[in-house]
Amino acid sequence: MLGASIAVIATSLSAARLAAPYGIPTIAQVTWLAVAVLAEIAALIILVPLIAPRGDRALLVAILAIVGLHFLPMAPAFGPLMAILGVACVANALTAARLPSYPLRAVWAVDGGLKVLLGVLMSSITSIGGVGSAAA
């Protein structure tokens, strides 16, 4: 919940500035974004109670996978880097699911690092004129 709250606040504070170079988003872009968020919420509501009995590790990995998957349908709204982020986050979660020796702190660190790295990259591309953006 804390992470979701931080994401909502960060998005609210930066969305207008980041989107300004691209003008008003299309209906399709808004729709893809809404579908991604609603699918993520539905997956969390349905899957968390099913996975929670398997333990904290399974739950964390599942949540990270769901969050990673929700980036994929965002690609039409935010560009191909969002799809790359989704694939990378899901790959990290799947690696953690397959390798019990992969420490949870490392799973978290890699996941967070991917999000920061791609966020910085997307922001820097936005600031230089929208190279690679779906809206450009």
N, C-alpha and C positions, 0 to 999 in steps of 0.2 A: 504494500500500500504506500509505503514511503517513497519507493522508486517511482511508482505511478504518479504520485503527487508532484514529485520533483520534475518528472517529464512534462506533466501538464503545465506547470509554472514556467519551465524553460521554454516550452513551445509557445505559450501565450506571450511571453516577453520578447521572443525573437522572431516569431513567424512573419509579422508584417515587414520587418527589415529584410529578412531573407527572401521573402516572396516579391518584394517591390520591383526588382529588375525584370520580373517575368509577367507583370500585369495581373489581371484577374484570372484565377484558375478556371479551367473549363469545368463543365458539369461532370464530364468523365473523370477528371482528376479528383474532384471532390467525392464522387461516388466511389472510386477505388479506395480512397483514404477511409471513407466511412465503412466500406465493406471490410477492410483490413482490421479496423478497430473493433467492429462488431463481431467478426469471426474470432478475434483474439479473446474477447470477453466471453463469448459462448464456449470456446474451447476450455478456458480456465474454469468456468462454472461447471462444465460437464466433467472434465478430466481430473481436476484437483481432488475432489472427493474419492475418485476411483484409485488414484495413485498414492494419496497420502498414507494409506495403511502400509505401503511398501517401504516407508521410511523417508527420512529427510533428504538423503542423497537422491533417491528416485524422484521425489517431489521437486527438488531444485532443478535437476536435469530436465524434467518434463516442462517446468515453467520456462526455463531458458530456451528450450526447443520451440515451445509455443510462441514465445516472443520473437524468436528468430524467424519462424514461419510467417508471422504477421507482417514482416518487412517485405516479403515477396510481392503481395498484391499492391504494395505501396509504390512499386517501381514505376507504373504509369504516371503517378502523380509527382514523384520526386526524382526520377531518372534511374539509370542503370546501376549507379553506385548503391542504391537502396537494395537492389536484388543481390548484389555482391555481398552486402552486409548480411542479408538474410541467409544466404547460402553459407557464409563463413560462420555465423552464429549457430546455425543448425548443425554444421559439421563439428563444431566444438562440443555441442551438447551430445551428439551421437558418439563422439570419441569418449566422452565422459561415461556414457551409458555402457559402452563396450569395454572400457578399461577401468575396472574398479580401483586400480592403483593410481589413476589420475586424481591428484588431490583436489578437493573441492575449492580450496583457496585459489589454486591455479585455474580451475574452470571459471571461477568468478573473475579472476584477473584477466584472463584471455577474453572473456565475453565483454567485460567493461572496456578493455583496451581496444577491441574491434570497434565498439560503438563510438568511443572517443576519436579514434583514428579516422574512421569514415565520416564522422560528424565534422571534424576539422577539415578534412578533404572537401566535403560537400560545401562547407562554408567558404573555403578559399576559392573554390571554383565559382561559387555564386558571386564572390567579390570581384572576380576577374571577367565577368560577363556571361556566366551561365554555360560554359563549355560542358557538354555531356548531359545537360538537363532535358527532361522530357518537355519542359515548358519553353525551352529556348527556341 
